[in-house]
Amino acid sequence: MRWTTAVRTAEQVAERCAHVAAQPAGIVRLRVVEAWLWGPLLGPPAEEVPDDGGVNVALVCAVGPEECAWGTTPPGGGQWLAASGLAKRPVRLVFRPAGQPVWNHAVTAPVLLWSLEAGTAAPVLRALADGEGERLRPAPPSPQRLREHLAQELAASLAAVRRTSADYAAHRWDPGSPVARADALAAAVAGQLELLDAGAG
């Protein structure tokens, strides 16, 4: 997609986050409190960014690490995606737990795009439009800090694998399709394998 389209997509992410945040908790259970941008759109500037992975956003949710392990969707995440409409937009979304670093092996030097407290970060959007997002990126963590954090993520990931595996085994023969539970288990395992490949083990 063109750079200007990608910037507009990032702006729409912030708009949709604000829209869903304004809904009552009884309608949309999952609370997303921050949206962080990372990846090609932060620079260097180009005429186009990839359609797949050009706009990457980490959604920080008001849930614990074990409910939001790497690569998984927290409870209520599907409902949030449906309410926001972002699942149909050219953006890669990952869920991250509140109270933990947003960055990891994949989410590198992210920049805050939107928060529940402050709203849309207009200076960030202006920097993106000017192709100057790279100057907003924070310094990366030290290798030791990254290893420590990945180890914490791996522990949460293992708990997610165990939980989703037990859930699948307990309900595999229940009436209806087991696809949703199988997908949740597959996502948890894939996230764990990615963390292991990144050196967390």
N, C-alpha and C positions, 0 to 999 in steps of 0.2 A: 504494500500500500504506500501511497505517497506520504511524505513526511507531514504535510499539513493535515492529512486524514488521520494519521497516527496521533498527532497532537489533539485533534478534535475528539478522538476516541478516548484519550486520557481524560479530557475534560468531561466527557459523558460518564466515565466511571465515577468521577467525583459527584456529578449531578445525581446519578442513580444511587450512590451510597447515601447521599443526603435524603433522597426521596424515601428510601426504605427505612432509614433511621427515624423518619417522622411518623411512621406507622406505629400503631399501638402494639405493645409486646404480645398481646393476645392474638394478633393477626400474623405477625412475623416474629417467631420465637427467638431466632438467633440474632444477637446484637453484634454488628460489626462496628468497631469504634475507630478504626484507622484504615487507610489505604496507602500503601507504599509502592512507589514505582521503581523498577530497576530494568536494566537491559539496554538494548540498542537505542531507544528513544532518548536516553540521557547523553548520547553522543559517542563519538564525534558526529556532526550533522551529515546527512546524506539526502539525496533526492527521494529515496525510498527506504523503507524498513521492511523486513520480512513479514508476510501476512501471518505466519505461524511463529510466535515468539517475538514479534516486533514490539508489542506493548505488553509488558509483564507487570502484574499488580499483585501484591501480597495484602490480603485482607486480614486484619487483626481482629480476632473475635473474643468476646467476653466468655471464654471457656478455658479450662485447664489444658496443660500439655498433652495428657493422655487422651483427651477428647478431640484433640486437634493435631495428631501426629502427622509428620511430614507425608504429603501425598494423599492424605485422607480428607474426607468431608465431615465436619462436625455435625452433631445432631441439629437438625433444622437448616443445614446448609443448602440442601436442594430447594427448600421453600424460599430461602433468601435469594438464591439465583433466579428462581422463577419470578419472584416479586421485582427484582432489579432489572430483569431482561438482559443481563450481561452475558448469559450463557450463549446468546445468539450474536454477540458482538465479536470482532476480531481481536480478542484480548485473552491472554493466558492468566488465569486467576488461581492463586494458591491461598489456602487458609493457614493462618498462623495464630498461636495462642497469645492472649494478653499476658503481660508480666514477664515475657521472655524476649530475648533479642529477635528482631525480625529477620536479620541476616543469617545465612548459613552458607553451605557450600554452593548453593544455586542462587540464592537471593543475595547478590553481591552489591555492596555499597548503595543500598536503597535510599530513596528520597521521599519524604512525607508529602503526599499529594492531597490528602483530605483527612480530617479528623472530626469526631463528633463534637469536640469542644470548640475548635477554631474554624471549622468549615473548610472550604477549598483554599488551597495555598496558591493564590493568584500569582505571586512572584515566580513560583515554580512553572506554571503554565506559560508565563511570559518568557522565561528562560528557555523552555522547550521550543516555543515558537521561533525563537532567535537562534536555536541550535546551540545553546550554551548550558544545557543541563548538566554537562560533565563537571562544571565548576561547583555545583551544589553537592556533589557526592562526598560523603564522609570518608575518612581514611579507613582502610580495611582493618579488621582485627588482627592481632598478632597470630602467628601459626599456633602457638600454645593455646591462646584463648579460643581459637576456632576448633581445635581438637577437643577442648573441654566442653564446648557447647555442643559439638556433634555427638559426643558421648552421652550428654543429657538427652539429646533428641533421639538417639538410638534406644535409650531406656524407655522413653515414652512410646516409641515405635513398637518395641517388643510387647509392651502392655497392650497396645492397640491390636497387634496380631493375635495375641492370646484372647482378647475380648471378642474380636470378630470371629475368630475360629470357633470359640465356644458357642457363640450365638448361632453360627451357621450349623454346627453339629446338633444343637438343641432343637432347631426349627426346620431342619432340612426336609423332613417328611410332613411338615404341616401342610394343610390345604393352601393352594395358591402357588405362585412361582417363587423359587428360592433365589431368583436372579439378583435382587437387590442386596441380599445378604452375601451372596457369592461375590458381587462386585465390590462390596465393602471390604471383604477379606482380601480380594486380589489387590485392591488399592493399598491396603495396609502392608501387605507383603512386598509389593513393588517399592513402596516408600522405604521400607527397611533395607531392601537390597541396595537401593540407591545410596542410602547412608553408609552402608558397609563399603560400597565401592568408593565412596568419598573419603574413606579412611577412618571412619568412626570406630571400627572394630579393631 
